[in-house]
Each structure stands twice: as structure tokens, then as C-alpha cells.
Amino acid sequence: MAKCLYCGEKAGWFKSTCVECQTLLAKVQELGTQFSFRELLDRLTETSASNEKIQKFLEADVRGQGSIRDHITARMTNQLAHTMGQPTDTDAFKVKLIRQEEKQRPQVELKPGEIDPMRR
């Protein structure tokens, strides 16, 4: 029995994705390219998938070029920069690298009211 590429659960014989993840992927594809993250979450929660399953789906990095969440973040970053007249070439892989660097960065213990000096 094969495992789903997105959630890691059983997908069935000769299948790469489970039924729930196929439904989630179809919802993402229905939205096209111009949607907000809130709209995406609303559409995904309309399905029968649990919140944990949706989280796994959004974090899945099927091709090693960034998760679905990374692709959405890159698109939204580029749109915002373009609106502000700034050049940008952010892609999902760059977002993935930034996210990984942030996880490895030592966490500074802050007192109430203090601001992390490493934040941009």
C-alpha cells in the first residue's frame, strides 16, 4: 500500500495521494492564482479533512522546491512588493530557505516589552 505524498497516510494501491488530499489539491487548483490565504483556508475547511490533515497538506514539500504554503507566501510577497513598486524575485524555494534559517536561529529570551533585535 502506497503512502500519500502530502500527508503520509495510506493512499491505496498504485496511488500517490489519498482521497482527502486529492480533494484539497482540487480546491487549491480551483482558486487559480489570485486568492488570499484566508480564502484558501475557508475553501480547505469546507472539505471533510481535519485541521491536522490540512496542516500536513500545506506543509508538504513534494518536489523539494517548497511547500504549498511556501508557494503561496512567495506569490503574496511578490504581489505586495510589485504593488509597492519594488523589484522582487522571491520564489517558494527562497521562502523555504528563510523558514529553515529561522528555525535554526537561536531563540533570544525576551522580557515583556522587548523587541527581538534579529527581526527585520
Secondary structure, 3 states (H helix, E strand, C coil): CEECCCCCCEEECCCCCCHHHHHHHHHHHHHCCCCCHHHHHHHHHCCCCCHHHHHHHHHCCCCCCCCHHHHHHHHHHHHHHHHCCCCCCCCHHHHHHHHHHHHHCCCCCCCCCCCCCCCC
